[in-house]
Amino acid sequence: EKKNPQKMVLTDRQRKDLHAGIYEYLLAQPGEDFARAAKAMAEADPTSCSKAKGGSVPLLEKKWTAVSRLQKKILDLERSAAQNAKIHAHRTTNGGDSRDASTGPRRMLPRPPAAHTLE
């Protein structure tokens, strides 16, 4: 019994770009197996494969460099967020205040003067 294939999460445009990139890759490889695979792919999805022709940078390489660039950016942002969390951690903690921590975060504003004083 065949299992149901997972539903694709790519949009139509992303799918066409992926097919065009794979087609470009198969055409660029030496050997009959790659040529047969490229021909079969072109027959199965002619619109995506016709889009693949042209351009100085192969589509898969362009997408792959974009992925690695975005991963680096994510790592940098996560590192920055962690540093900011350390720097600003004292603002949300009780900060050694004798008040109970259940009363919420420490007030950042000074409190008003007392209305009554003991003498």
C-alpha positions in Angstrom: 0.0 0.0 0.0 1.4 3.4 -1.0 1.7 6.1 1.6 0.3 9.5 0.9 3.0 11.9 -0.2 3.4 15.0 1.9 1.8 18.1 0.6 4.2 20.6 -1.0 4.7 23.8 1.0 6.1 25.6 -2.0 4.2 28.2 -3.9 3.8 27.7 -7.7 6.5 30.2 -8.4 8.9 28.6 -5.9 8.2 25.1 -7.4 8.8 26.4 -10.9 12.1 28.1 -9.8 13.1 24.8 -8.1 12.3 22.8 -11.3 14.2 25.3 -13.4 17.2 25.1 -11.2 17.3 21.3 -11.2 16.8 21.3 -15.0 19.8 23.7 -15.4 21.9 21.6 -13.1 21.1 18.4 -15.0 21.9 20.0 -18.3 25.3 21.3 -17.0 26.4 17.8 -15.9 28.2 15.5 -18.2 26.8 12.0 -19.0 23.9 10.4 -20.6 22.0 9.7 -17.4 21.8 13.4 -16.6 20.8 14.2 -20.2 18.0 11.7 -20.0 16.8 13.0 -16.6 16.8 16.6 -18.0 14.8 15.5 -21.0 12.3 13.7 -18.8 12.0 16.7 -16.6 11.5 19.0 -19.6 8.7 16.8 -20.8 7.0 16.7 -17.4 7.2 20.5 -16.7 8.0 22.4 -20.0 7.1 25.8 -18.6 9.6 25.7 -15.8 12.3 24.2 -17.9 11.9 26.8 -20.6 12.4 29.4 -18.0 15.8 27.9 -17.0 17.6 29.0 -20.1 19.7 32.1 -19.9 21.2 34.0 -17.0 24.8 34.2 -16.0 24.5 32.6 -12.6 22.9 29.2 -12.4 19.6 29.3 -10.5 20.4 26.7 -7.9 23.7 28.4 -7.0 22.0 31.7 -6.7 19.4 30.3 -4.3 21.9 28.3 -2.4 24.1 31.4 -1.7 21.0 33.3 -0.6 20.2 30.5 1.9 23.6 30.6 3.4 23.6 34.4 3.5 20.2 34.4 5.3 21.4 31.7 7.8 24.4 33.8 8.7 22.1 36.8 9.2 19.9 34.8 11.5 22.9 33.7 13.6 24.1 37.3 13.9 20.6 38.5 14.9 20.3 35.7 17.5 23.7 36.5 18.9 22.7 40.2 19.1 19.4 39.3 20.8 21.2 37.2 23.4 23.7 40.0 24.1 20.8 42.5 24.5 19.0 40.2 26.8 22.1 40.0 29.0 22.5 43.8 29.0 18.9 44.5 29.8 18.2 41.6 32.2 18.5 43.8 35.2 15.5 45.9 34.1 13.1 43.0 34.4 14.5 41.3 37.5 13.8 42.4 41.1 17.4 43.8 41.2 18.0 42.9 44.9 14.9 44.8 45.9 13.4 43.6 49.2 9.9 43.6 47.8 8.4 40.3 46.8 9.1 39.2 43.2 5.4 38.3 42.8 4.5 41.9 42.7 5.8 42.2 39.2 8.8 43.9 37.6 10.6 46.6 39.5 9.3 50.0 38.8 11.6 52.1 36.7 10.1 55.4 37.9 10.7 56.8 41.4 7.8 56.6 43.7 6.0 59.7 45.0 6.9 61.0 48.5 5.0 59.5 51.4 1.8 61.1 52.3 2.4 60.6 56.1 5.5 60.2 58.1 6.1 58.8 61.6 7.7 61.0 64.1 
